[in-house]
Amino acid sequence: MHQHPDLPLVSIITVTYNDAENLRKTITNIAQQDYPNLEYIVIDGGSKDESIQIIKEHEAKITKWISEADKGIFDAMNKGITLANGEFINFMNAGDWFLSKNIIAEVFKKEESLEADLVYGNHEVHYPNFVKKKKALKPEELWKHMIFSHQSLFTRKELLSERPFNLKFKFAADFHFIYNSYRLGYSFYNTDLNIAGYLAGGHSETGVISAYKENRKIVLKYDKRFKVSWFHQKLIVTQTGLELFKKLVPEKLYMKLMQLKNASK
């Protein structure tokens, strides 16, 4: 699909394991993208459900796919990087989706996107009873936490090839890569477009306290300011309290409270 040499080739990588129905939705969503220079790679972790059947059903829409055991999500993402030929890479895992069929075209319509190393935008998190719309932040705020989701990020392949995801981080390998990209002086561009959506309860959300602890370790290695240490400590304590509260109250009530909190923003 290399019909427009003036547009960068974009590699979309989907990592999946035993998540057949969500995989089907993501493949269908990506197949609907109207961007002409797209390659699509699926990395399956050796699924035992119908995932392989679904991949084979949609083989015409998939450039490359493999199915084999891996050492977790970031190892699978690294495998995708080695298979990708695109100038830019985006990770859209099983269950994730682009918010419109022309969004990749919109991203790379912008001159700044073609010049930046990391191009990003806004995203949505879908809960059972509400949607949280998340505005992307400035790179200067990376000392706090992720400023966007990996689903709404397009990264130059050469950066990911030079510094693949560090597998010692079980939850924050993507944050480790992004934070260090900023620290090393690579350029970021916020498109301010609404790029991607994903379902609440994913990998980094289920292990949110572990993710926050890894984030703290990553940042404090280079940024020793007291306000940084204090911010991360407070974040971990607050989240620990929230997790405890979540266990003590009925799930419906907790979700209703989350919905009210989101609506009041």
N, C-alpha and C positions, 0 to 999 in steps of 0.2 A: 504493500500500500504506500509506495513512495512517490506519490503523484506531484508533490509540491516541494521541490528541493529548497525553496526559500523558508520553509517551515521546519523546525527541528523534529527529528523522529523522537516520539515519546513512548517509553516502555511502561506499560501498566503491569504490575506484578501482584498476583493474588496468591496469598498463602492460606492453606486450608487443611483441616484435619477432622474427619468424621462430622462434617457439617453440610450435608448434601443440599438441603433445601435453601440454606443461605447462600451456598455456592451458586446454585442455579440463578437466584435473584441477581447476584453480583455479575455473573457472566452475561446475563440478559441486559443488564444496565450498561455494561461497558460496550457490548455489541451495538447499542443504540447511539453511541457517541458519533458525531458527524465530523470529527477531526480526521483529516485524510492521511496523516503520517503517524500511524499508531501501530505498535506491536503489543501483543497481549501474551503474558506468560503466567502459567498456573503451576504453583509448587504445592503438591499434595504430600502430606506426611505419612503416606501408606495407609490411607483410610480403609476401614472395613465396612463402611456403609455404602450407599449408592453413588458416592462422589465420582468414582472412576467412570461409571455408566453415564453420569451427567456430563463429565468432561468429553467423553467420546461422542455423545449426542451433539455437542456444540463444537466439535473439533474444527469445523470450518471457520469459526470465529476466533480460534486460539492459535497463536503463532507457534508456541512451544509449550510442552508440559512434561512434568516428571512426577512420579509417585514413588517415594521411598522414605524410609525412616529418617528422622532428623533429631537434632539435639534441642528442639524447641523452636519457638516462633522466629527468633532473630537469626538462628542458624538457617532456617528455611528462607528468610529474607535475603541472607547473604548468598544462598544458592541462586536465587532469582537475579541478583546483581551480576553474577558471573555469566549468566545466560543472556543478559540484556545487551542489545546493540544500540539502544536509544541514546540521544544526547542528554535527555532528562528521564528520570525514573520517578514513578509514583507508586505507592503501595496501597492497594485497595483490596483488603482481605475479605474473606467470605462473610457476607452480611453487610458489607459497606456499599455505598452507592454514590454516584455523582448526582448533584441536585438538578441538573438540566442536561439535555443531550448535546448542547453546544458549549458546555463550560470549558473544555480543554481549548477549543478554538478561541473562546473569549480570553482565556489566560494568555495565549501566545499571539493574540492580536496586538498586545501591548509591547511597544519597543523595549521598555524596561525589563520585561520578562525574558527577552532574548539575550539580554546582557548580564543578568544576575546569575549567581551561583545557586541560590535557593529562592524559589518563587512560591508564594503561599497566599492563603486567603482564609475566609471564615468557614465555620462548619456548624452542623447541628447534631445534637445528641438526642436520640429518640427513646423516651421512657414509655412504659405501658400507657400512661394517661396524660402525658404532656411532652412538648418538645422544647429543649433548651437550645437557644440560638447563641452561638459563641463567636464574638468578634475577635479576630486575630489582633495580637498586640505587637508593640515595637520590639526589635531584637534587644534593645537596651534593658528589657525586662526579663531576659532569659535567666538572670541570677535567681529569679523566684521560682519559675516552673516553665512547662511547655507553653509557648505563646500561640500555638496552633496545633491542630491534630496532624498525624502523619498522612492521613487520607487527603488533607487539603494542601499537601506540600509536593512540589516538583523540584528534584535535586539533580544537579549535573552528575552524570554517571561517574565521571573521573574522580569526583570527591569520594563517592561511595566505594569505588574500586581501590582507591588509595587508603581509605580508612573504613573498612567494613565494620559492621556492628560488633561491639566487644561483648563476647558471650559470657563474660563474668558478671555482667548486669542482666538479671533475669527479667526485670520489668522496665528499666530505664535506659536500655541500650540506644534507643532512638534519641532520647533526650541527651545522652552522653555525646552522640554524634553531632547533634544540632548545636548544643552549647559550645563544643570545641570548634565547630565550624565558625561560629561567631568570634570566639576567642582568638582564632588564628587569622581573622581578618577577611574571611570570605563574605561576598556581598549578598544581602537579603533584599527581596522586594515584596512588599505587601500589595497584592492586586486589589484588595478590599472586595473581592468577588465572593459570593456564596458558593463554595466549591463542592463540599461533600457532606454526607450524613452517615451516621453509624448508630447501632443499637447500644443502649446503655448496658453495662455489665460485661464489657470486654476484658481482655488480658490485663491491662494496666489498672482497670477499675476494680476488678476483684481483688487485686493485690495492692490497693491504693497506698496503704501505710508502708509496705515494702518499697513501693515505687518512690514515695516521698523520701524515705531513708536513703535510697540510692541517689536520688536527685541531690540531697544534701551533701553526700560524700563527693559527688562529681563537682559541685560548685565550690565547696569549701577547700578543695585541693588547690584552687587558684585564687579564690576570693576570701581573704581572711577577715574581712570587716565584721565588726560585732553585729551590725544591723542584719547582715546576711545570716549569720549563725542564729540569731534571735528569731528572725522570720521563719526559718526552716523548723526550728524547735517548736515554735508556736503552732505552725501548720500541722506538725505530727501529733502534738497533744490534742489539738482541736479535732482532728480526724479520728483519733483514737476514741475520744468522747462520743463522737458521732456514730462510730461503728458499734459502740456499746449500747447507745440509745436505740440504734436500729435493731439490735438483738432483743431488746426489752419490750418494744412496742409492736403491735400487729403490723404486718407488711402494708395493708391497705391504708392504715393511718399514717405510716411513715411516708408512703407515696403521696398521700394527700397533702401532708406538710411540705414535702419537696415541691409539689405543684404550686402551692400558695407562695412559697419562698421565691420560686422562679417568676411567678406572676407579679410579685411586688417590685421586681428589679426594673 
